[in-house]
Amino acid sequence: GVGLPKNHSVNWKKSIEYYKKLLEMSEEEETEKDFGFSEPAQTSELNEPSYSIIARIGEMYMKGGNGLEQDPNLAYTFFNDAAEKATICGKGRLANKYYMLAEEASSMCD
C-alpha cells in the first residue's frame, strides 16, 4: 500500500492474496529445483525469506484493519508456520520471536 494514488486505499485482504500467490510461486520454484528440472522456473525469486512474508500475514491478522477482520487464530497459525521455517533456516532468535507472537495471538483467542 506504499505509494498508492489518492483514489486507492490500503487493502490487507488483497495484500494477503498477493503474498499467498508469491509464496506458492516460491514453493513451485523450490520443488522444480529439488527434482532437477533443467529449465528455471518462470516466476521471480522472493526478495525476502518466506518466513518473513508468512509472519507479515500473521501480523495483519493479529491487528486487523484495512478491510481485514482481526483473526487471532489465523495469526497464531501463520506465526507458528513462520517460526518453523525460520528454525529450518537457522534463524533461532527470529523463530523465538515468531513463537512469542504466536503465543500472544493465542492468548487473544476466546
N, C-alpha and C positions, 0 to 999 in steps of 0.2 A: 503494500500500500504506500510505499515511499515514492514521492514524486507524482502522485496521481493528479490528473486535471481536476479543477474545482468542481466539475459536474459529476465526478465519481467519488464514491466513499469506500472506506476500507471494508472488506467483506471477508471475515475469517472463514466462513463456510467454503467460499471459493478458494481461499488460500489453502485450506486443508485438502481440498480436491486436487489442487496442483501439486502439493507436497506428496500426496499419496501416489500420484502418477509418476513423479520424479523418482520416488523410492522403488516403484515397480520397474521402471526403466533400468535403474541401477542394479536391481536383482537379476534382471534378464542379462545384463552385461556380464555380471559375475558368473552366472550359470554358463554362458557361452564360453567364457574363459576357462571354467572348470572342466568343460567337456572338450576343450581343444578345438573348437571350430576355427577354421583358418581365416574367415572373414571377420573383421572387427564389427562390433555392434554399431548400428546406425544412430544410436542415441548418444547424447553427450554425457560425459562423466560428471559426477557430482563435484562441486567445488567445496562442499562441506561433507564431513563424515555422516553416514546415515544416522548414527545415534544422536547427533546434534539436531538433525531435522525432526526426528521422532520426538525428542524432548521438546522442541518448539511446538509441535502439535499438542503435546501434553500441557504445556503452559497455556495455550489458547483454551483448551477445555477446562483447565483449572480456573481461569479468570472469567471466561465467558465474555460476551460483548461483541460489538461489531457484527451483529447478525448471527451470532453463535450462542446457543444456550450453554450455561455452565454445566459441566458434567464431570464431577469428581471421579466417578467410576472409570470413565474413559481416560481421564487424566492419569489415574493410577496405572492403568494398563499400558499407556504409552510411556510413562516414566520408567516402569519396570522393564519394558522392552528396550528402551534406550540404555538403561543400566546394564542389561545383559550384553548388549552389543558393545558397549564401552569396555566392559570387562574382557570380552573376547579380543578386543583391540589393544589390551594392555593399558587402559586408561582407568586405573583403580580409583584414584581420587575423584575423577569425574563420575565414575559409576556410583561411588558412595553418595555423591551429591544427588544423582538421579534417584537412588533408593530412598534418600531422605525426603525428596519431593514426592515420591510415590506414597510414603507413609503419611505425609501431610495431606495429600489428596484423599487417602484412605480415611483419615480422621474426619474429613468433611462429609463423608457418606453417611446416610441415615442408618 
